[in-house]
Amino acid sequence: MTIVDSIRTYLPNEWHIIERELDFSPPETIQMSLFTEHLESVEETYLQHLRHALSFSVAMFAGSIACGIHALLPFLFVTTGSDCIRRLHDKMVVNRKNLTPASKKRLAPAGKEMSY
């Protein structure tokens, strides 16, 4: 039995007040399109996107650590930060084969078209 179930069982009158004040009811306005819109724009399933996003997260974290060490000891990791950015840019933008027209427009610099 969860804490919420216990409160509902043993304090039914108070639960009504708590529920109203804290609004435990699920939001009625959440739409699945908010969750799936980006996945559709990059043409990935949830698991594919999870894998790609986590790989970027790990790479950015490692690059961040290297840049922090470089800030303290400038003779270490001299090009690691820029190399990391370049690799991630190539992976995300330059070498992506399945960019949709909407993605191409979103990734293009203002006023310029990108050819892939």
C-alpha positions in Angstrom: 0.0 0.0 0.0 1.4 3.4 -1.0 1.3 6.5 1.1 -1.4 8.0 -1.1 -3.5 4.8 -0.6 -3.0 5.0 3.2 -4.1 8.6 3.3 -7.2 7.8 1.1 -8.1 4.9 3.4 -7.5 6.4 6.8 -8.2 10.0 6.2 -10.9 10.1 3.5 -12.2 13.6 4.4 -8.7 15.0 4.5 -7.8 13.3 1.3 -10.4 15.2 -0.6 -8.9 18.5 0.6 -5.3 17.3 -0.1 -6.2 16.2 -3.6 -8.0 19.5 -4.4 -5.1 21.6 -3.0 -2.3 19.6 -4.6 -4.1 18.6 -7.7 -3.1 15.0 -8.0 -5.4 14.4 -10.9 -3.7 13.7 -14.2 -3.6 16.7 -16.6 -6.3 16.5 -19.2 -4.5 18.8 -21.7 -1.4 16.7 -22.3 -1.4 15.5 -25.9 0.7 12.7 -27.3 1.8 14.9 -30.1 4.0 16.8 -27.7 5.8 13.6 -26.9 6.0 12.2 -30.5 6.4 15.4 -32.6 10.2 15.5 -32.3 10.6 11.8 -32.8 8.7 12.0 -36.0 10.7 15.1 -37.2 14.0 13.1 -36.8 12.4 9.9 -38.1 13.4 7.8 -35.1 11.7 5.5 -32.7 11.7 6.2 -29.0 14.5 3.7 -28.4 16.6 4.9 -31.4 16.3 8.5 -30.1 17.1 7.4 -26.6 20.3 5.7 -27.7 21.4 8.6 -29.9 20.6 11.3 -27.2 22.4 9.3 -24.5 25.4 8.9 -26.7 25.5 12.6 -27.3 25.1 13.2 -23.5 28.0 11.0 -22.7 30.2 12.6 -25.4 29.3 16.1 -24.2 30.0 15.2 -20.6 33.4 13.8 -21.5 34.2 16.9 -23.6 33.1 19.1 -20.7 35.4 17.3 -18.3 38.3 17.6 -20.7 37.6 21.4 -21.2 37.5 21.8 -17.4 40.8 20.1 -17.0 42.2 22.1 -20.0 41.1 25.3 -18.2 43.2 24.4 -15.2 46.1 22.8 -17.1 46.2 24.4 -20.6 48.8 22.0 -21.9 46.3 19.1 -21.5 43.4 18.3 -23.8 44.4 21.2 -26.2 42.0 20.2 -29.0 39.7 17.7 -27.2 36.8 20.2 -26.7 36.7 21.4 -30.3 37.2 17.8 -31.6 34.2 16.7 -29.6 32.1 19.5 -31.0 33.2 18.7 -34.5 32.4 15.0 -34.1 29.0 15.6 -32.7 28.2 18.2 -35.4 29.2 15.7 -38.1 27.1 13.0 -36.5 24.0 15.1 -36.0 24.0 17.4 -39.0 26.5 16.7 -41.8 26.2 12.9 -42.0 22.6 12.4 -41.2 21.1 10.7 -44.2 17.4 10.8 -43.4 16.9 14.5 -42.7 13.3 15.5 -43.4 12.6 18.8 -45.2 11.4 20.2 -41.8 14.7 19.2 -40.1 16.8 20.6 -42.9 15.0 24.0 -42.6 15.4 23.9 -38.8 19.1 23.1 -38.9 19.9 25.6 -41.7 21.4 29.0 -40.7 19.0 31.9 -41.0 18.5 32.9 -44.6 20.5 29.9 -46.0 19.5 26.5 -47.4 21.5 23.4 -46.6 22.2 20.8 -49.2 22.6 17.2 -48.1 
